[in-house]
Amino acid sequence: MKKILIIGANGQLGADINTSLSNKNYITLTPNHEELDITNFEKVTKYILQNKPEIIINTAAYHQVDKCEEFPLLATLINNNAPTFISKLCKEINCKLIHFSTDYVFDGAKGKPYLETDLPNPLNVYGKTKYEGEKEILKANGNALIIRVSALYGVNPCRAKNGLNFIQLMLKLASERDELTVVGDEYVSPTATYDIANILPEIIKKDLSGIVHLTSEGSCSWYEFAKEIMDYTDTNVKIKQVASSHFPAKTTRPKYSVLENQSLKNNGIQSMPHWRNALHIYLNTIKK
């Protein structure tokens, strides 16, 4: 059975991927940050050459959007330089690279779901460094696979967001306040990390390369998402819908970053669930 190195295996996405692949009897290597810091190229080379994985899955990213504006060099190092280095190394040792990217490579001007063939135009440092990373990874290694995801949430804590994803944050605020104020003019496809992890073995089996979108079906505004959370959990709180300009943002974000899973469908891979169904399953899980 194939040996797979998961970079970022203790993160929100990485942990679910590790569970899914282990259940399919893959041998998974799950070093923590101290054991494998992707910005230390010498250490990365040594670890990969010693352990000889056949597939490397990179879920690590510097994705605190405001922090990326503050520390663009660090964002470039983690989102572009390090994965490009790993991509080159993978080509040398004939190892498959699967690298996770983001819906934030797009500017939102299209106003309808983005296809893999649409030209990115990122609005912020995070999006720019991720897009540069995509280009450099594929330039270095045409067999690599880039998977773009959107508005992730999972059971495992998201360290970049103080351990709380959007759902957990909304439920926490609802327990503390009578009214919540949520943005109604930014549209996404909220996606459960469990669903990504669940479909990944099929993607690995098909040995896809290039760029693939992998998000829940359908789309909603953050307000609609919050409303569904409260309705499904019978949480009695008033939700006020506001424009994104209500919250003065340090960083420009796309108003519409919905992705279409065109490549998955073209390759006959099982479809992702609708965001509403996925949310209900997640809420039932955390309730237990």
Secondary structure, DSSP 8 states (H G I E B T S, - for coil): --EEEEETTTSHHHHHHHHHHHHTT-EEE---TTT--TT-HHHHHHHHHHH--SEEEE------HHHHHH-HHHHHIIIIIHHHHHHHHHHHHT-EEEEEEEGGGS-STT-S-B-TTS-----SHHHHHHHHHHHHHHHH-TT-EEEEE-SEE-SS--GGGTT--HHHHHHHHHHH-SEEEEESS-EE--EEHHHHHHHHHHHHHHT--EEEE---BS-EEHHHHHHHHHHHTT---EEEEE-GGGS--SS---SB--B--HHHHHTT-----BHHHHHHHHHHHHH-
